[in-house]
């Protein structure tokens, strides 16, 4: 196991990468020496001016950090070192991922990762050939700090031919996961492949005034869709809230249970379609509460009959 980093080594490696980023002069000179074509203002400490909302482009490699693009710890699909062959096959099939981090006990003790190609070459695509040893198939993981610029990480991934990295906090625990695809998408936009199914969209409209949405849907994207600011009400504390799930959590004051309906002060309702004890996963958003609509209609009918 000497070739696999533990959590303490991960923290040391992350610190070393931050202080002494890997040398790749040609690539980094092109990336960090380029000016943002959308602005001539100086970027202080590598961040964009407050009035600029960068979407995609080479400038993102300079001012975005790993923490801006990483998959949160709660959303990481990882497997224990004790996982059986059949369970591993099921996990590969269900997730659609070709690389899965392997941990011992908890994800805060990462051991390495297993590649679908290595598993298939040894055991066949149906996972039936011979006794399986996860330890023998594991490859070493790349560990990075959340503050690393994504341009530095992209260069490091290219140099070391790595496609996935774990984000490690100051205590050596796992904070998130980032892939090379996540980094490239910040430059050229969304990359869709055969695993990006229709249901993987952040939100879809079921009918006028009714949406289903993932809890991780950015509020600004949803506001742009519905033409309404859900954080504008005085009763809504919008500080540090970036997602629909975070808004519903704040409104409820806890993690609501599946099937629970959480009202918004301005009228919309959030129905929790899927959740577990730790987090909300999927929501149904009704912009006008059905009961309120019926009451309004009933009132109008009553007024009309009185006339």
N, C-alpha and C positions, 0 to 999 in steps of 0.2 A: 504493500500500500504506500510505499515511499513516493510513488509517482503521482499520488492523488493528494490534493490539498484538503486539509481539514479547515474548520472555521477559524482557528487562530492564524494559520498560515494565510487564509483568505484575507483576513483583515490586514496582515502585513503586506500581502501582495497588492491589495487595493491602495494602501498608503503609498507604496513604492511607485505604483503606476501614476498616482496623482502628482507626486513630487517630481518624478523623473519619467515623463511620458515616453513611450517608445519612439525611437528616431525613425522618421520616414521623410527626409527633407524634401524630396521632389513633390510628394503628394501634399504634405502639410503646407509647403510654401504656396502651392496653387490655391489651396483651400483658405488658409488664414490670411494670405496676402491679398485675396480678392476683396473688392469693396462691394457693399450691398447696392445693387443697381437701383433699389427703390428709395435710397436715402443717402445723402452726403454727410449726415451727422455722425459724430464719433460714437461708437458703442462703448460705454463705460463698463469695465469689468466683464466684457464679453456679452452683455445683455442688450437687447434692442431698446430703443427709445420707447417710452410708455405709450405714445400715441400711435405706434406702428404695431399692427397685428399680423406678424409674419405667418404665412401658410406653408408654402413649400419653396424650395430653392436652396442654392449653395450657402446662403447666409446662415441658414439654420445650423449648419455644421459648426459654426463659430459660437453662436449665442445660445443654443439649446444644450441642456445637460442630460445625462443619462436618466436622471429621475423624471424628466419631462416625457420620456417615451417608454419607460419600462412598464411591463405588465406587473400589477400589484401582487404582492405575495399571496393574497387570498385567491387569486385567479391562476396561479401556477399549477400546471398538471405535472406532478412528480410521483415517483414510486419508491417504496421502501426496499432496502436491500434483501429483505426476506420474501419479496413477491414471487409467486409461482409462475411457471411458464405460461399456463393457460390464462392467468390473470393479466400477464404482460401482453399477451396477444390481444385480449379484450381491451386493454387500455390503449394500445396502439390503434386499434380499429375504431374505438369510440372517439378518441381525441383527434385523429387525423394527423397527429404530429409525427415527425420522423426522429426526433430527439427528445428524450425524457430524462430529466435530472433524477439521480438516485441519492437517497438519504438514509441515514442510520438513526432510527428513532423519530426524529422530527426533521423538518426541512432546514432548520438552523444548523444541522450537522450534515452538510452535503458531502458526498463521496466522489461523485463524478457524474457522467451521463452515459446512457446506452443509446446506440444508434440503431434504427430499424434495419439498415443495410447489414450491419454486423450480425444482428439476430437472424435475419433471413438467410444469410450465407451459411450460418452454422446450423440452424434448425429448420430451414425451409420456411416458406411464406405462411404455412399453416402451423408452424411451431411444434412439429411432431418429431423432429429428429434428435434423439439422444438427450442426455441429462443436461439441464441448463445451469450455468454458473454466471450470475450477474457480475460478480467480482471480476471474472476473467474477461468479460466483454466491455467493461467500463472504460471510458476515455476520460482524461483529465478535464476539469472545468476551468473556465476563465472567470476570474473574480475582479470586479471593478467597483469603485466608489460611486455613489449617486451624483457627485459633483463633477465627474469627468465630462468634458465637452464631447458631444457625440462624434465630432470630426476626428478627435484623437482615438476614440474607441473604434471607429470605422477603419482607421489606418492600422490599428493594432490587430483587428480581426483579419484584415487582408494580409498583413505580414505573417501572422501565425496560422492562417487558414482555419480560423474558428468561425462558427456561425451562430454561436449562442454564448451568453455570459450571464452569470448571476450577479446581482447588485448586492453588495455587502455594506451593512451599516458600521458605525464606529465601534460597535461591540463584537463584531464578527458574525452577527446574525444576518439572515437572508432578508433583503428588503424588496426584491423584485427580480424580474428576468427580462432580458432584452436580446433580440435576435438581429442579425445583420439586415434582415428584411425590414425590421422596424426602423433602422437607421436610414436605409436607402429611401424608404417611403417619405421621409422628411424632406428629401431633395426632389424626387420625381413624382410624388403623389402615391395614391393607393395602388398596391400591387395585388391584383386578384388572381387566384389560382383555383384549381379544382376543389379545394377545401373551403373556399369562401362562398358558402351557400346563401340563398336568399334570406333565410332566417337569421343569419349572422349580422344583418343590418342593425344599426343601433336603434332605429325605430321605424315602424310602418303604420300607415293610416288604415284602420279597419273600416271606418266610415267617417263621414264629416263630423268633426268634433270629438273623435275617439281614436286613440293611438295605443299601440302596444310598444313598449320601449324597454331596452336593457337599462339596468340601474346605473351603468357607467356612462350613459348618454350625457355628453357635455351640455350644460344648461344653455350656453350661448347658441349651440346648434339647434336645440329644441325651441328656444325663443324665436329664432329666425324662421323656423317652420310654422309656428302657430301665430306669430305676430303679437306676442304677449310676453311681458316680463313677469315671471313668477316670483321674482325676488323684490319687486317694487313695493310690496305692502309693508306697512310699518311693523306688523307683527312678525315679519320674516327677517331673521338675522342672517343676511347673505354672506357674512364674513367667513372665509375659508370653505364656502360651499361651491363646488364646481360641477356636480353631477345631479341628475334627477334623484338617484338613490340617496345622496347626501341631503337633498332638500326634504325628502319624505322622512328620513331619519330625524332631521331637525324638527319637523312639524309634529311627529309622533312623540319625540323625546325618548325614543328607544327603538330597538329593531322590531318592527311590526310583524305579526304572524301572517302566514299564507292565507289569503282570502280576506284579510282585513282591509277596510276602506279608510283612508286618511284624507280628511277634507282640507282644502286650502282656503284661507280667509277670503279670497276673491271669487270663490265659487267652484273651481275645478276640483275633481276628486281623483285620488290615486288608489287604485285597487292593487294589492300585492298579489301578483299571479304566482310568483315563485320566490321562496326565501328559505334560509335555514336559521339556526340559532345565532349566527354571527353577522349575517349580512342579507340585504335585499338583492335579488338577482334579476327579476323581471317585473314590470309594472304595466297596468292598463290605466291610461290617463283619459278621463272624461272632462272635457273643457267646460261643459255645462252639466251640472248634476241633474240626473233624470228626475229626481223628486222635485227639484226647484222648477224644472220645466213644466212638470205636471201641475204643480201648484199655481204657476203663472197662468197656464191654460185654463185651469178650473176657475180661477178668479175672473178671467176674461169672459168665460162662459156665463158665470154667475152675473156679471155686470150686464152682459148682453141680454140675459133672460129678464133681469129687472127692468131693462129699458123696454 
